Amino acid sequence: MSRSAHPAGPRHADVLPEGHYSAPADDLNVLDPKVWAQTVTRTEDGSVSVGGIDVSTLAEQFGTPAYFVDETDFRARARAWRTAFGHDADVFYAGKAFLSRAVVRWLHEEGLNLDVCSGGELATALSAGMPADRIAFHGNNKSVAEITRAVEAGVGRIVLDSFQEIVRVAHIAQSLGRRQRVQIRVTVGVEAHTHEFIATAHEDQKFGIALADGQAAEAVRRALALDGLEVIGIHSHIGSQIFDMAGFEVAARRVVSLLAAIRDEHGIELPEIDLGGGLGIAYTSDDDPREPHEIAKALGEIVTRECEAAKLRTPRISVEPGRAIVGPTAFTLYEVGTIKPLEGLRTYVSVDGGMSDNIRTALYDAEYSVALVSRTSDAEPMLVRVVGKHCESGDIVVKDAFLPSDLAPGDLIAVPATGAYCRSMASNYNHALRPPVVAVRDGEARVIVRRETEEDLLRLDVG
Ligand SMILES: *Cc1c(COP(=O)(O)O)cnc(C)c1O
């Protein structure tokens, strides 16, 4: 990632503080299609629209803050993944990125499968009509109730995450008279983050069963011996917001060598491997994500090559993109409140939401971009930090970005690429009412998750 420490040329302050930001774009009014949803565009009067509807109209109708998801873009991305992987592979959308019944229906219609990792996500998927055999159930500590519900519903696979779970799922399946299809999640000793990956000998994390010291082979041995389980494959998930395919290459090689070891020991070739999710998206113009067809091609080639070398039939591949499908399809719309210029530092722009609708900046030091969307401006760029209204100084939405220096209270600004891990991680901190998710498509806007009300909050408070 190339970033200049300081923007070129004099800007609103003589001295700009150290920071992790790029120079301002030549024209702040231009929306980079890399970070904005497909149908987002500036209209002739200078305001921004999505799905053919102006953001000012949307703000009036639905209030702020609110998430607006471009349904056309969501469907197009889902379809692109589906098409890229073709008939010999499966795409499981990772529901934890953002899940609602409308999203489940879109996925179903576009031919995708769905990953869930809790009883709540499973209930949402089933209630919106996702066929159970297209659901995969994940998690490092699934409860007996969750496992029972998943087996009863007939989920297509449960991804086993520990030795205890192998026995637990087998027992539950058997007592229900079922044979549950399972994958075994292994940790391959690869940790990938953004532009780097680290191959380590040992895994120090809560997920999966380690390949390195023979634990994974032992897990397979035990699972194969249990009548309640049908072992269909091996699962690996190496990280998140990954751009570099090298981590997947190492993971695939290690998973395939486990398949070969299983063949040698048990005389069976497991028919599936899952390489997880974690594919990166553009949060700012500095990020360059790969297209689904490039990813599909790269993964397909790696697995085919490794299997040929090990003299194995190429297994059916599945992948689990969450962020890469929903992330770029939505933006959060905020109204600007107070504006505080700090001389020689930056200007703090407060919005009507914050860490309760986007915890990622506080949690992961995530980077976002931001734009003035209710009008254009030719004013000089000013370095801003977009902050929320919560009682925390870490309540930051966008750490370093540029907005026009004539920004005023009442302007609408939008943070793009907030479709993943924003509403799904939203909280009621400070008794904030969680914002709605509004789907926009072809000139129509429809609430798919409504805004919380004070009644919603008080309904839970039964003291
Ligand atoms: C979180 C997760 C994913 C999705 O990750 P993204 O970064 O949203 O693509 C896929 N698979 C598993 C097992 C996960 O835990």
The ligand as an ORCA input file, in Angstrom:
! r2SCAN-3c Opt
* xyz 0 1
  C     -15.778    -14.427      9.193
  C     -15.715    -15.664      8.415
  C     -15.907    -15.618      7.038
  C     -16.143    -14.341      6.273
  O     -15.092    -13.452      6.352
  P     -15.103    -12.155      5.401
  O     -13.890    -11.421      5.812
  O     -16.356    -11.408      5.700
  O     -15.078    -12.651      4.004
  C     -15.891    -16.809      6.343
  N     -15.692    -17.984      6.980
  C     -15.503    -18.069      8.307
  C     -15.303    -19.374      8.931
  C     -15.510    -16.903      9.070
  O     -15.304    -16.990     10.394
*
